[in-house]
């Protein structure tokens, strides 16, 4: 679904693959904010305990592949998450409202688009995740500026 590409497009270090299922990278969003990136198809792995937030990257050609991951974050995890529809060739073939309905996302789950190959788009997605994670506790620290994706 693009997790390896997403991590690779923003990581300041050469991403490494652990146990053939998890890509690990790192990015500094600010001098005091460093994110360690774990791209995985199985977020329920014990090694991800303590995760502060997650991006569920959805391939719009295979929306059904995201159901299990979204279900995990909605029902089996306290981890705040956002959903990013991975745009291929800059195209989005369905409206976000249609995709929200197809994914059965509630209004409290941020939904955005992202081109996992484009570092600017991936960084913007991570900024949205950080803003959402900070706002989940009820405080409003502002949202990142809109960046075309």
N, C-alpha and C positions, 0 to 999 in steps of 0.2 A: 504494500500500500504506500510505499515511499519513505518508510522510516529511515532506512539507511541513507537515502538521498537527502532527507531533511536534516539529519544529524551532520552529515558530511558538508552540507551547504553552509552551515553556520559555525561549526566547531573551529576554535582557534588552534586546536591541536589535531594531529592526524587521528581520526576516529579509530578505535580498536573494536574488534568483534570478540565478544566473550561467549563461550559455549555455543557458538554458531547461531544464536538467536537474539543476542543483545548487542547493539552498537553503543559505544560509549564515547562521548565528546564533552567539550566544555566551551563556554562562551561567557565573556564579561559584558554585561549589559550596561554597567556603570562601574566606576572605580570601586564601589562598595558592594556590587551585586554580581556574583559569579554563579552561573547556572551550570550544573553538571547534567548532561543530557544522556538519557538512557532510552534508546529506541528498542522496543520489544513488542512482540506479538502477544505476550502473556504477562499482563501487569500484575497478576496475582502471585508472581514469584516472591518468595520470602525476602529476597535481596532488595526489594523495593519498599520495604517497610520504612516509614519516615519520609516518604516522598511528599513534597510540598504542593505539587500540582502536576497535571498531566494534559497533554494535547492528544486527543484521539484524532488521528489523521485518517480521513475517509476517502477511499477511491470511489468517485461518483459512478463508476461503471459497475461497482460491486458493493453497493450500499449494505447489502445483507451481511457482508463480512465484518461489519463494524458492530453488529447487534450485541455480540457476546461481550465485547470490550466496554461498550456503553452501559450494558446491563451491570457489569462488574462495578464500574464507578458509581452508578446510581444506587445500587443495592447492597454491595458488599465492601464498600470502601468509604472512608471519610475524606478522601483526597479530592480537592476541588479540581474540576476539569473543564476544558473547553473542547469544542469539536471544530476541526478545520477540514473543509472540503478541498482536497488536492486538485487544483486546476491543471489540466494537461493542455499544453500549447496555448495557455492563456484563455481557454474556453471554459465556460460554465454552461452546461446544456440544460440545467434546471434552475428555477428560482430557488433562493435560499429558503423561502417559506415552504415550498414543496419538499425540499430535502429535510427540513425540520420535521415536517409531518411524517415523511417516510421513515425517519429515524426515531420517531416518537419521542422527540426531545421536548422537555418542558420549557417554559419561557425563562427559567432561571439559568439555563445552560447556554452560555455564549456560543454562537455559531458564526463562523467566519470562513473566508476562502484563503487559500495559500497555494503557492506554486513551490513545492518542496525543492525544486532545482534552483530557485532564485533566493540567494542569501538575504536580500532585503525583505522579501516576502516572509521568509522563515523567521527572521528576527522580529518582524512586526507581529507575527503569530505568538512568539514567545513573550513579547511585551504585553499582548492582550492577556496571556495566561497569568503573567505576574500581576497585572492590574486586577484581574478577576480574583486571584488568590488573596490579594490584599483586601479586597472588598467583601469577601465571603464572610468575614467576621463582623460586618456591618459598618466598617469605617470606609469613607470614600477618599481614596488617595489620588483620584483622578484616573483618566484613561489615557492611553498613548494616543498621539495624533494619528489621524487617518493616513495610511500610506497605500497607494494603489498596489494591488496584488495580482 
